[in-house]
Amino acid sequence: MHQTAERFDVALVAVGTHGDVLPFIALGHELMKRGHGVSLAAPAPFEAMARRSGLAFQPLGTVADYEAVIRQPDLWHPQQGFRPMFDYALQVAEPTCLWLGATRARGVKLLVVASPLSWGARLAQDLYDLPTATLHVMPFLIESRYDPPRLPGLALPRFLPASLRAFVNRGVDTVAVGPFTLPPLNALRARLGLDPVARLRHWWNSPTRMLLMFPDWYAAPQPDWPTQAVQLGFPLVDRFGDVPAMPPALDAFLAAGDAPIVFTYGSAMRHGAPFFVTAVEMCRRMGRRGVLLAPQGGQIPSPLPAGLIHLPYAPLSTLLPRSAALVHHGGVGTVAQALAAGVPQLVVPVAFDHFDEGRRLKDRDLGATLSRRAFRPARAARVLNRLLGDPAVARACAAARVRMARSRDAITDACDQVEALAAARPAAASPDLRTGAAPRR
């Protein structure tokens, strides 16, 4: 039984979509059960989910601000997708920093847990000396010269030395990210009286603590990972999502026939109609039933043939164990749920970490990938039939399911790390919010 540590307040800051925010809601829920005060700052559409879990909520921008980002076609482009999201991270950075400063000024013992794109939290850490942990839900954002992640739209051959691939990755940061991100970030830092930063992907990690929410069998620890990084496991947190229980219509559908193929292209996707058209034709060719998950209207063909059902959302933790396979975009939260269910995965990557997650699944015989261009009914059906009939894939998926079942609860472990960080740091002096001066040490 966990013994509650000294009470403190935790500010959680998450910038991103469902897969980025839900682990923070789960973490906050567990920290509240331990007696700590918790508030979540996240994009405005996540307020209802946060408040259902009992968390105080600070919106980052408006619903319209978030929708403007999500609806940009460039967000779903392999090379251009990072720019709209980074622009949004810059947009909410200063309000986040000021909110944390005002919270700290109330005299509470405050600790911050932030996602990598929560740049306002890093500004507040530099400005107010707040103890802060950066929480990573995907290995994609951890640099390494020994095992560099696969960048979206950059398919470097695996026979190239890892150090060369890492060098190219760093060059992409320097050429494609730094020129449009660092000038406005450093202008903001100058206004706050802070020195400029040279590399975004180095600076956004807290020097105090990093919590890596993926297991070592999925992403092996590397010698050059930051020394403050602590590797935990996958957070399985879909019970905190839009629908915590299996919808009755879906339960009846599952009970009425063979295990279906599940198709989803992510909660934030607004341009998934071609994906779902292919999904319908795949099911026809394979003689399989299908479940199509898409929260936004206009993406699903209508009417659907018999043997297919569409729902806006369903908890994958209860759906996938009753399914035959999963076809999806490659988000790490979706990947983890399929690993826990032991089902093969066909990844059709879009942007961000999707290409890297697909590579990790393929390397471990847990699935396959097809580009969006190659994702056509005949070819996709052949690839998925091969996955379903391959004994090596079946063995790998069964082993992953056992590993996931035997693993420790990652959210519990993350809470332990947060409490350890709080215990290691005395309460800092409050900053002078009139000048923005950092506390003297």
BELWOCOR-V520502 format. One line per field, one symbol per residue. ss: DSSP state (A for helix, B for strand, O for the rest). phi: phi as a letter, one per 20 degrees, with the letter a starting at -180 (. if undefined). psi: psi as a letter, one per 30 degrees, with the letter a starting at -180 (. if undefined). A space follows every 50 residues. Layout:
ss=???
phi=???
psi=???
This chain:
ss=OOOOOOOOBBBBBBOOOAAAAAAAAAAAAAAAAOOOBBBBBBBAAAAAAA AAOOOBBBBBOOAAAAAAAAOOAAAAOOOOAAAAAAAAAAAAAAAAAAAA AAAAAOOOOBBBBBOOOOAAAAAAAAAAOOOBBBBBOOAAAOOOOOOOOO OOOOOOOOOOOAAAAAAAAAAAAAAAAAAAAAAAAAAAAAAOOOOOOOOA AAAOOOOOBBBBOOOOOOOOOOOOOOOOBBBOOOOOOAAAOOOOOOOAAA AAAAAOOOOOBBBBOOOOOOOOAAAAAAAAAAAAAAOOOBBBBOOOOOOO OOOOOOOBBBBOOOOAAAAAAAOOBBBBOOOAAAAAAAAAAOOBBBBOOO OOOAAAAAAAAAAOOOBBBOOOOOOOAAAAAAAAAAAAAOAAAAAAAAAA AAAAAAOOOAAAAAAAAAAAAAAAOOOOOOOBOOOOBOOOO
phi=.feffgfbdcdeccdqdgfeeggffffffffffeneeccddbggfeffff ffenefcdfemdgfgfffffefgffddgeefffgffffgffeffgfffff ffffffneedcdccfgeeffffgfffedlefcdeddecfgedfaeebffe ffmcefgfffggffffffgfffgfeddgfdefgffffffffendffdecf feffeffeacdeebfffecffdfdfgfeecedbfeecffeefcfcffgff gffffeafgeedcbcnfefdcegfgfffgffgfffemdebdddbfefndd gceeffnccdcfabfffdfffdceacdbfoffffgfffffemdfcdddfd alegfffffffffdlerbccfffefcgfffffffffffdeffffffffff fffffefffffffffgfffffffecffefffeffdmffffc
psi=kkkklkklkkjkjjkaaefeeeeeeeeeeeeefgglkkkkklkefgeeee ffggkkkjkjaleeeeeeeefkeffgkeffefeeeeeeeeegeeeeeeee eeeeffgljkkkkllegifeeeeeeeeghkkkkkjkfkfegjkkfeiklj kkgiikkffkkeeeeeeeeeeeeeefeeefeeeeefeeeeegglllleke feefkkfekkjjhklffejkklfglkfgkkkcakjjgffgaejflkkeee eeeefgalklkkkkgkffkghgeeefeeeeeeeeefhllkkjjjfklgfk kklklkgkkkkekkjfffeefglelkkafgkeeeeeeeeefhklkjkile abfeeeeeeeeefggfalkkleefileeeeeeeeeeefgjeeeeeeeeee eeeeeflljeeeeeeeeeeeeeffklklkkljfefgklkk.
